[in-house]
Amino acid sequence: MDEKRVVLCGANAYDKKYYFNGAFNGIPDSIKDELRIICVLFTEEVGGIFTIVFEEDGSLSLETSAEEDDIYYDEISSGLLVSEIRRKRRELLQSLSLYYRVFILKEDFTEILKEEEES
């Protein structure tokens, strides 16, 4: 994985485990709980591995993968579910991106607001 990308959290259907990056413990517990629910339900529904990753620019990527021999992994459903999460959890994802840009990348909050107003 590119060192400029940072995993926020993820779930693995094979190991039945959830991971949350401790570097983000400043995120409120209610949001951590929501992220856990999103990740675990995703892997329960379609299988494989699901991760939420911060890109270098602070945007979020929702990534899914599966082991090559996993005949139960549903690639079509995974794409549809990623789209649904992006649509239904848009505010959460935008807030996390803003958090990352301000508190981790140390960007100026007023500059970020100006960018958003212009777009």
DOSELO-110592 format. One record per residue: x, y, z of N, C-alpha, C in turn. Coordinates in steps of 0.02 Angstrom, whole numbers, plus 32768, in hexadecimal, padded with zeros to 4 digits. Atoms other than C-alpha are relative to their C-alpha. Example, Ala and Ser with C-alpha at 12.3 -4.5 7.8 and 13.67 -1.06 7.14 Angstrom:
REM residues 2
802D7FC5800082677F1F8186802D803C8000;7FD67FC57FFD82AC7FCB81657FD980378025;
This chain:
REM residues 119
802A7FC58000800080008000802C803E8000;7FDB7FC28004803D80AF7FD7800680208045;7FF67FE57FBC8089810080727FDD8042800B;80247FC17FF9802B81A2804F7FB57FF5800B;804580127FF27F86814880617FFE7FE28046;800580177FBB7F4A812281117FBD7FDD800A;803D80257FF27ECD809C81417FE1801B8040;80267FEA7FC67E4880DE81B67FE57FC48026;801C803B7FE17DEF803A81D57FF07FCD7FCB;8011803480307DBE7F9781877FE77FC28024;801880407FE57D707EED819E80137FC97FCF;7FEA803A80277DA37E4181637FD17FC7800E;803080367FF87D207DBB814580227FBD800C;7FDD803F7FF87DA37D32814280167FF58049;7FE880057FBB7DEA7D5681EF7FCA80148033;80357FE67FD47D477D9F8234801C80348030;7FE17FCD7FD77DA97E3682717FF180457FE4;80077FB980107D937EF28273803E80238016;7FC47FD97FEF7E247F6C82737FEF804A7FFF;80057FB77FFF7E25802382A68045801B800F;7FBD7FE37FF97EC4808A82938001802C803F;7FFB7FDC7FC17EF380C78341801780487FF9;7FEB7FBB800B7F3C816682F67FC4802F7FFD;803C7FD880067E8881A182E67FD37FF9803D;802880067FC37E508186839A7FDE80418014;80207FC07FF27E21823F839F7FBA80067FE1;80438001801D7D88821683377FCE7FEA8036;803280127FCD7CEB820F83A57FEC7FB77FFC;801380477FFC7CB6816283E07FC37FF07FD6;803D800E80277C0C8171838B80117FF77FB6;7FEC800780467C62818782E280297FC07FF7;7FDB803F80037CDA80F883077FD07FC57FFD;8032803580007C42808C832C7FDE7FFB7FBC;8020800080427BF080C08289802E7FE27FCB;7FCF801C802E7C8F8096822980057FB48008;7FFE80487FF47C967FEB827B7FC47FDE7FE2;803E801D801C7BE27FC9824B80047FFD7FB4;7FFB7FFE80497C007FFE8196802F7FC87FE8;7FCE803180177C9C7F9181847FE97FB8800C;801380457FF07C5A7EF681DC7FC37FEA7FD7;803C801280277BB07EF9818680127FF57FB7;7FEA800880457C077F0E80DF801C7FBA7FF5;7FE18042800A7C717E7280F57FCF7FC7800F;803280337FF47BDE7E11813C7FD37FF67FC3;802D8004803A7B777E3980A280227FE57FC2;7FE08014803F7BF57E23801580407FD88009;7FC380257FF47C8C7DD38067803E80297FF0;7FC27FDF80117D417DFC8045801B802E8036;7FE07FCF7FD47DA17E8C80907FE980457FEA;80177FBC800E7D607F3E809D802980308029;7FDA7FCD7FDC7DC97FD580CA7FEB80467FEC;800B7FB9800C7DAF809080D9804580208008;7FBC7FE780047E4E80EB80A78001804A7FF1;7FF47FBA80107E8581A080AC803480037FC9;7FD07FF480367ED981D4800A802F80388014;7FCE7FCC7FF27F6D824B80057FE080458007;80217FBF7FFF7EF882DF7FE57FCB80078036;80317FFE7FCB7E8782B380777FBC7FE37FED;803F802080147DFB826680117FFF7FB88019;800880447FE87DB681BD80447FF37FD07FC6;800E803580307DB9811D7FDE7FE17FC68027;801E803D7FE57D498088800280177FC77FD3;7FE1803480297DA57FED7FC97FEA7FBB8017;801480447FF17D737F397FBF80297FD07FD5;7FDA803380237DD27E9E7F8E7FEE7FBC801C;800E80437FEA7DC87DE37F9C803B7FD37FED;7FCE803280127E3A7D4D7F9A7FED7FE37FBD;800C801880447E4D7D067EED7FD27FC47FFC;8028803C80027DFA7C617F177FBE80058027;803E7FF67FD97D667CAC7F767FC480007FD0;80398006802D7CCF7C6D7F177FC18021801B;803B7FE27FE17C567CBF7F918000804C7FFB;7FFB7FB780067C947D717F767FD780187FC5;802C7FE680347C167DD57F11801980457FEA;7FE27FC280187C717E597EAB7FCC80347FEC;80347FD180157BD47EA67E637FDE801F803D;801F7FE57FC37B817EB77F0D802F802E8026;7FD17FD57FDC7C207F017F55800280457FE0;80007FBF80227C217F8B7ED17FC080278010;80407FE07FF07B697FAF7EF07FFF80198048;80017FED7FBA7B827FB37FAC802F803A800E;7FD27FC77FFA7C1880297F9E7FDC803F7FEA;80267FC680197BAA809E7F377FCB80158032;80347FF17FCF7B1F80927FB7801D8022803E;7FDF7FE27FC67B9680B98047801380477FF0;7FEC7FBC80147BDB814F7FE87FC3802F7FFF;803C7FD780067B2A818F7FCA7FE1800D8045;80237FFA7FC07ADD816D8075802B801E8038;7FD37FE97FCC7B76819A80DD802D80397FE8;7FD97FCA801E7BB1822E8076801880338033;7FEC7FCE7FCD7BB082A8810980367FE5802E;7FCE801F7FD57C128230817680437FFF7FDD;7FC2800580267C94821480EF801F80457FF4;7FE67FBC80097CA482CF80CD801D801A8042;7FE77FE97FBF7CB882F2818780427FDF8012;7FC180227FF37D40826F81968038801C7FD6;7FCF7FE2802D7D9A82B9810180168044801B;7FF17FBE7FE37D8F83668150802B7FF8803F;7FD9800F7FC47DCF832081F680497FF17FED;7FBD801480157E6482D1819E8028803B7FE5;7FDE7FC7801D7E8E836D813C801480348034;7FF27FCC7FCE7E8583E181D3802F7FE78036;7FDB80177FC67ECB83768260803E7FD67FF0;7FC7802B80127F4383018205802D80247FCE;7FD87FDE80327F7B8361816B800F80488012;7FF67FBC7FE77F71840681CA7FF180367FCC;80157FCE80317F1A8462813C7FD780368023;80267FC87FE47ECA850A815D7FB67FF67FF3;8048800C80057E1184F481817FDE80337FD3;80207FCC80297DE2859A8130800E7FF57FB6;7FEF800F80467E3C8567808F7FD57FC67FE6;802A803A80147DDC84C3808C7FB980187FF3;80447FE6800A7D378521809F7FFC80287FC0;80007FDA803E7D66859680117FFF7FD17FC4;8000803280367D8B84FF7FA27FBA7FE37FF6;8042801E80047CE284B37FCA7FCD80317FE5;802E7FCD80197C8785567FA7800980097FB5;7FF27FF780477CDC85637EFD7FE97FC67FD6;8014803B80287CAC84B37EC97FB67FF57FFE;
